[in-house]
Amino acid sequence: MPEPELPYARPHWDAEEAAALMTTLESGFWTNGAQVPRFEEELRRLTGAPTVTLSSGTGAVHALLHALGRTVSGPKLLVTPTLNFAAAPASARLLGWDVGLCDVSADDLTVCPASLGELLDRVHRDYARIVVVPVHYAGHSADMAALTALCERYGADLVEDACHAAGATYDGTRPVGSWPASRAAYFSFHPAKPIATGEGGAVSTADPELLRELRALRNHNMEPAGPHTDDHGPWPYTIQAPGLNLRLSEFHAAVGVVQAGRAEESRRERARLAARYHALLDGLPFVRAVPGERRTGSAHHLFPVVFDVEGLGMAKKDLLARFLDRRIRCQVHYTPLHRLPAFADAGPRLTTPFTAMDAAFPGLVSLPLWRGMTDEDCDRVVDAVTAIVHGSTHARGRA
């Protein structure tokens, strides 16, 4: 009998989520009910900042950039590391912003401050607003002190892509979402994320006006109507500016309440599995974990590794095929933005050399990691890695 297939991630849910969904179904309030405020309060506890939920992580960053750019006349720029999902740069482009791309640090693949500084120094005088979006890649926080200094030097706003980092901390104490120099942090609750609601997103911010604007925008910018001035009133609402429906449903929020309530338990379990991976992979040639040691406070959303594909004498597609032969599905997070046609036209003025990213990407693979994964599952993945490394005739010839 073949071994069961191991996915790269799996949402963790049980009877508690099922009961929350049934309670919501029976309540009759499928939107604009009590679950969204409950979820937002749980997220406030986790992030250390007031939080507004939205329909997705993409909806969150789109609404956030809209709010930050709405009152600014003149050109606007979003700068992010090339190792990022498309949501933020796509939202920026759709809103009429330019997009700048910088490199990552070789150690942990978060944004490289030196590369970011090089780009900002070149273009900061050309834009009325610049928003720098570092990614807490794989759940590990970026170098926030260095990024804060750069943003202050060049007059940029700091907005954190914390989609991998719900429930994480920067330094073991301060929750991700509460960095004092950030305008905001945004989150995703996609099924593979540490807090999974199916679809969903959120923005955490200490700025009450920004919070108010996001709450209004997600609900079509509807507000209670004042005294009516025509013969056709009174109306229950008015709309002063166009908005969107970016609301999170009560069903998603009900699941989120349960998931957020056990976020720390889930983070500890992911950390334990990450530590096991680190211990078992230590000393194995032609592969390195990213970063090399388990990070305190990380959400451990992913467990990325970089294979030395040149040393192994195989391409990434061959690596992935070897894992599939053993019924193990790995993933790639992500195709660098500068390799995607949608963003490859940024040009030399808005890009830096991608030395670290181009070196890592050919062998960058995310090994399976999820809450509920067993030690035996972890060992099976490591056995596959070991077999790939030791089974490569090219690698044996170089050993």
Phi, psi and omega in degrees: 000128183292153177294149178295152180287137176259118174282168178285337178204159180210127177299139179258119176213161180210200185297334181295317176295319180299319179295321179296320178295318180294320178299318179293317178302315184286339183291334184086348177261098181264348172211156179055039177253211185271341187289322180299311176300325178295317179295318179296326177291321175297319179292325175300319178297318183286323186265344182075016182212152173305142189223139174243133179269153177220177190289339180195169173296323177295317176301323180296311182288326178297313179297320181296313179294323176301313182294320182287334183258350190300320186261007183260121174267136183115171185292147182233149185223132168254131177241129182214156175294150181295338176272087182203155172288164188285349191302310183293309179295327177294317178299317180299313181298317181296334178270002177091012179273157166277160179234127175248144184235134178235177185273175177247166174279139184296328186292307187237000177065017166276174187301139179273114181301321181297318179294317178299315180298322178300316181291314181298321180298328183283324193240357192297333180283350186267357189230142176284330175216133173237130175244121177265126184239090172286154179249128173279075192297131179066006182103357180267128184291144176287174180283085189291327179296314179294320180292321177299314180299318180294316181295321177294321181295322187253009176068032181261154173272142180255119178232124187268130167276098183253026183298335177267358198234023176298128180088358180274171173234159178285320190222018184094351181228307185281124182292142172297126186119350184238022178295124190297333182270355181276141171291323182189166169229141179241152189230159174235144178239035172308154185305334182271355186281163180304322169248116188243125177243002186104289167222153179155159178205177181200158172234129174252132181203147175270001182270107184296327180290320177296319178299315180299317182294321179293320178298321179288314183300322183292346182237047175064015185058031177283140175217156181302139180283146173275197178302134183282150184239011178228177185278000185254358179276188359277153177251147181286345182211164171223161178228114181271333181216151180300141176227193181221166168266099178239026183288146169276136180287161177296329180294314179296319181294323180298318176295320181298323178301315180294313182297317180294328180295336179241027182297320182291321176299317179294320180297318180296322180291319176297321179296321179296317179293321177298319178297323178295315176304311182303315182295318184284331181271348183301128178086352179285128183286159172069015175207138176226142176282153180239113349286181187290339180229157177294134183268128174297132177087351181294149173282345181050049177295319180234161168237085180279145172227157176240116175276143172278086186293329177294315179295326179279341180071035178213156177273167181300322180298327177290320176302309182298324178295322179297320177295317180297326176301332178261014178060042176236122179261120172259173179226172175234119180237099001224177164293122181305144184300325183289351175263357181264134182305328183296335185233001183287353183266014182299326176084166186296332180295326185251018177224163175240171170299142181252054188300308183292319182293316181294331177286324185275325191300320181304332181243012184281122182218140173263118177283156180302138176200123175200157174293129185104348174294138183267165174300324180294322175299313180300315180298323180296321178295315180296322176301321179294317178300314181298318180295321179296315182294310184282342180273353181280118179295327178296316180294320180298325180290335180265350184291000000 
